[in-house]
Amino acid sequence: MTSAFARRYILTVRSVNQSGTAITGFKISIPGATPLSGTTPCLFSLQSGKAYSMTAETSFNGCIFTSWGSGNTLNPRSITIH
């Protein structure tokens, strides 16, 4: 017997400047997630094994998006939670 419900995980997205100081208010979008978008810091509920495309706004309040915490510079970037 298999469950009809896929496991879900919470993804926390934060934004920081080059010095590591938190920046609040960067818009993040993940179509198919719950919610679909939010402003940092924000939480998303994602289904295990499903691929998502995550996008950060390119600039906010004088700050420019350069990379994700992993060093990945793609925007949008693909993510899958396992």
Residue pairs with C-beta under 8 A, 6 or more apart in sequence:
6 47
6 48
6 49
6 50
7 47
7 48
8 45
8 46
8 47
8 48
9 45
9 46
9 48
9 81
10 43
10 44
10 45
10 46
11 30
11 33
11 43
11 44
11 45
11 46
11 79
11 81
12 41
12 42
12 43
13 28
13 38
13 40
13 41
13 42
13 43
13 44
13 54
14 22
14 40
14 41
15 22
15 23
15 24
15 25
15 26
15 40
15 41
15 56
15 63
16 22
16 23
17 23
17 63
22 41
23 40
23 60
23 61
23 63
24 39
24 40
24 41
25 39
25 40
25 60
25 61
26 39
26 40
26 56
26 57
26 60
26 63
26 65
27 37
27 38
27 39
27 56
27 57
27 60
28 37
28 38
28 39
28 40
28 42
28 44
28 54
28 55
28 56
28 57
29 36
29 37
29 54
29 55
30 36
30 37
30 44
30 46
30 52
30 53
30 54
30 55
30 79
31 52
31 53
32 50
32 52
33 44
33 45
33 46
33 52
34 44
34 45
35 44
38 44
46 52
46 79
46 81
47 81
48 81
48 82
49 80
49 81
49 82
50 80
50 81
51 78
51 79
51 80
52 78
52 79
52 80
53 76
53 77
53 78
53 79
54 76
54 77
54 78
54 79
55 75
55 76
56 65
56 68
56 75
57 65
58 64
58 65
58 75
59 65
65 75
66 73
67 73
68 77
